[in-house]
Amino acid sequence: MKEMNRQKMMALVAHDNMKHDLAEWVDWNCEKLSKHRIVCTGTTGKIVEETLLNHSASHHYEQPALDITRLKSGPLGGDQQLGALIADERISALIFFWDPMSAQPHDVDVKALLRLATLYNVPTAVNRSTADFLISSPLFEEEDYTPVVKDYTDYIQRSLK
Ligand SMILES: O=C(CO)COP(=O)(O)O
C-alpha cells in the first residue's frame, strides 16, 4: 500500500565514511525532514536522530515528535529490510550516501537496495548535491505527486515453457 504523500516516509542511509556528510545534510534540512517519517539503517538512524535532536536544542525550539524507525545495521540485513519496504511501495524517497572509495562486506545488499529503488522509481539521491535538489524540488512538497511504477503485468504473466 502507498504511503500518503502528506507525510512521506524518507529513507536515510550512509556508509561510515559518509555519515558525517549525511549528518550535516540532515542538520541543514532539519525542519523539512522532521515533518516526515524517517526510516534508517541502524547506525545511520542513531546519528540522524541525534542530529535532529541536537539541532532543535541548539536552535532553541521544540522539536515536533520525531518518527524515526531504525532497521538493522546495513551489513546485518538493514539494507535488505529497507529493500523490502521499497518493494512494498512504502518509501517516498531514498537518500543513500554510499561510499565510492571503500569496499563493503555487504556490497551485494547495497546493489540490491539501489536496484529496487530504481525498479520502483523511488526518488533517490546518492550524494549531497542530488539530495539538495531532491529536497528543494517543488515536487517534494507536492501532495499529488506519486512516482509511477512501471506495470510489470506482462512480466508476471509471461508464459514459461
Ligand atoms: O551499511 C549501510 C548501508 O549499506 C548502513 O548501515 P548502518 O547505518 O548500520 O551503518
The ligand as an ORCA input file, in Angstrom:
! r2SCAN-3c Opt
* xyz 0 1
  O      25.722     -0.264      5.578
  C      24.891      0.581      5.404
  C      24.272      0.782      4.077
  O      24.705     -0.119      3.118
  C      24.478      1.461      6.502
  O      24.369      0.731      7.689
  P      24.457      1.469      9.069
  O      23.534      2.628      9.014
  O      24.020      0.482     10.099
  O      25.890      1.887      9.240
*
